[in-house]
């Protein structure tokens, strides 16, 4: 307890201590903020490491008591890793430490202090922390993780569709080697899932590279791995990928190709040869068309499969199904393996209908028309929903109630965020442009390879669609919005 990752706010919850001790939490945009998704800790705060150690001791006692009650060994690994956001403290002391040591070095100095205090009472316990987001790069100075600290290097920048030796993954490859000088206990947190709601489960044939990646980590001194690959019901080729990873983790010296074939033949039986051809074809197209699949993959990242490719894929699916048609178990496995493919094919075709003809006052050229009821929008804010609105152009609108989120109130923001470049283009409006629906114009934007458009300062209404037709070109981005006393309506 309290969890295996992102524990700063679990140990010192902002909701509980923020009013009494605002100085514990990150200074961002002129105020103290905390919480799992909105802030971090002020690591330069005097006495904070001691407070964290004291609170961590409470969780250790809880873990030991729970283990004793169950009659099992007490846990010996506790996590002290950052919250899941980019909002690092920008007070003068923290900024100076980050500039001197790097984000990773700044965090390790803090975690080392906590681990040293708790380690006096628990010399055989280990404490884990993250090298995550801006902290993935090694420290700028000779800051080394203590011997009782585990550094988990997170592979958030990778192209999941290729191997660790590919140029797209050079950062992770090089940082894995570099971190050996900064951490005795180096773990890797790998992602084997696309988190985006729209593209979750879309096919990419990285099973051909998983074994070599695990072997590479082993050769470079990585001592432990966590491979995040939940949602087995919808994840692409889950059983085969899971088996391959498990077997290679057991013994990284195994032949990755042999392990993969064992998984394919064992799970799909006579359908395996056809599915293997299909997956090899999928990977070949990705290589020929420079496909890139990130952990929050957008629609555009799967555009390397085109309309003209579907007949050949469908024929291979037909042959795979025919090969096991008399076996209900194997038939079910084949049907399940194509769910992501069918969703991808359907959504790619539906995108065609979004093109609209030139419309006076909107665009003098054909434009992509994403309406409120369109399923590509991600509604991540509390209470966000599609509602009837007679004043909206389509009779529907996405309603974003203000609630407790101050970032939904004025000023209003709209922007484009590039996941691959980690760059943001944003524009703010201090006041509504009118009482009813108005067009808010972000202006001309050179569209990056992978991006989403966000509408409001909390980025909780997102349009995660980047298409080949617009990538690398300047596009005008507009949103039709109106404001009420209770919230924002998006048409």
Secondary structure, 3 states (H helix, E strand, C coil): CCCCCCCHHHHCCHHHHCCCCHHHEEEECCEEECCCCCCCECCCCCCHHHHHHHHHHHHHHHHHHHHHHHCCCCCCEEECCCCCCCCCCCCHHHHHHHHHHHHHHHHHHHHHHHHHHHHHHCCCCEEEEEECHHHHCCCCCCCCCCCCEEEEEECCCCCCCCCCCCHHHHHHHHHHHHHCCCCCEEEEEEECCCCCCCCCCCCCCCHHHHHHHHHHHHHCCCCEEEEECCCCCCCCCHHHHHHHHHHHHHCCCCCHHHHHHHHHHHHHHHHHHHHHHHHHHHHHHHHHCCCCCCCCCCHHHHCCCCHHHHHHHHHHHHHHHHHCCCCHHHHHHHHHHCHHHHHHHHHHHHHHHHEECCECCCECCCEECCCCCCCCEEECCCCCEEEECCCCCCCEEEEEECCCCHHHCCCEEEEEEECCCCEEEEEEECCCCCCCCEEEEEEEEECCCCEEEEECCCCCEEECCCCCCCCCCEEEEEEEEEECCCEEEEC
